[in-house]
Amino acid sequence: ALAEGNVLTRSLTVQGPDELTPGVYRKRIKALAKQYGWTVEEYSFDKLKKMGAGAFCAVAQGSPAKDAAIVRIRWEGGRGKSKGSKPVAFVGKGICFDTGGHNLKPAKYMAGMHEDMNGSAVAMALTQAIADLKLPVAVDCWLAIAENHLSPEAYIQGDIVTALDGTTIEIVHTDAEGRLVLADT
């Protein structure tokens, strides 16, 4: 189970940004959910915008595809073995490619930015291993899946965004996208 989780993490992380877009990643998650008996709930970009997830949406709005989402995976198979226990929660950063936005990364730091989704792959692999081992816990796994692109719609320095909890955030550097997507996730 641990080896399979490791392979899942590595196989997702190694995929290029043209292979693992947020939309493709979400389809992979749904296929894995079917295989492992997870339930999946997706919060699409439009839904998050309506909910007031301004931190997440600020990052995602620069991508032309608008396929970003917060995805919740739930596995409850082990809950019955430990009555009254609270679920374990994992939260993973799933930035499928990070240009740095308007604070564009120099070329040498752009290489490997398809791996900025590794935290989400690890969180999902942990969920997979727990399900495979049938551990006596329930798991809520939250994945912040987006891209940080440079475009006319992208957020910029000086923008003020409001997170789901009402906290206002001044954008000082657009390459701090991980903190923003994780704040709402």
Disulfide bonds with the S-S distance in Angstrom:
none
